[in-house]
Amino acid sequence: TVSAVLDDHHHGAAPLSVWLPAGLGAQEALIESDPKRFFRPPYVGPSGWVGVVLDTRPDWSQVAWLVEQAYRQVAHPRLVAMLGPGGKR
């Protein structure tokens, strides 16, 4: 199961970004909150994934939190349990 995809300008994509599965409603909320930082990626965007632009000085603690949340979405519950509680940011 994939929890993150790095897009390093594949097929001429403009931003260096990471694509992450997001929880219900999270994609829309993130894009609405900062459309220069978040976007609906091609192919997987309709499934709720969110793109996070990385080449414009992102908040790395936010990126780390989003990556962890993406992993929690797709990982086996036994693996998620090993992470401990996943509180909200």
QUIQUIMO-V243312 format. One record per pair of residues at least 6 apart in sequence whose ideal C-beta (glycine too) atoms are under 6 Angstrom apart, sorted by the first residue. I is the first residue (numbers start at 1). GAP is how many residues later the second one is. D is the distance in Angstrom with one decimal. If there is no record, write none. Layout:
i=I gap=GAP d=D
i=I gap=GAP d=D
This chain:
i=1 gap=73 d=4.4
i=3 gap=67 d=4.7
i=3 gap=68 d=4.4
i=3 gap=71 d=4.9
i=4 gap=14 d=5.5
i=4 gap=16 d=5.5
i=4 gap=63 d=5.8
i=4 gap=66 d=5.8
i=5 gap=14 d=4.4
i=6 gap=12 d=5.5
i=7 gap=6 d=5.3
i=7 gap=10 d=4.9
i=8 gap=8 d=5.9
i=15 gap=38 d=4.3
i=15 gap=40 d=5.8
i=16 gap=38 d=4.9
i=16 gap=39 d=4.0
i=17 gap=34 d=4.8
i=17 gap=35 d=5.8
i=17 gap=36 d=5.2
i=17 gap=37 d=5.6
i=18 gap=34 d=5.2
i=19 gap=22 d=4.4
i=19 gap=25 d=6.0
i=19 gap=30 d=5.2
i=19 gap=32 d=5.1
i=20 gap=30 d=5.8
i=20 gap=46 d=5.6
i=20 gap=50 d=3.8
i=21 gap=28 d=5.2
i=21 gap=49 d=5.1
i=21 gap=52 d=4.8
i=21 gap=53 d=5.9
i=22 gap=26 d=5.5
i=22 gap=28 d=4.5
i=27 gap=21 d=5.3
i=27 gap=23 d=4.5
i=30 gap=8 d=4.1
i=30 gap=20 d=5.3
i=31 gap=7 d=4.7
i=37 gap=16 d=5.4
i=38 gap=12 d=5.5
i=39 gap=12 d=4.4
i=41 gap=8 d=5.8
i=41 gap=10 d=4.0
i=65 gap=24 d=4.9
i=72 gap=8 d=5.2
i=72 gap=14 d=5.4
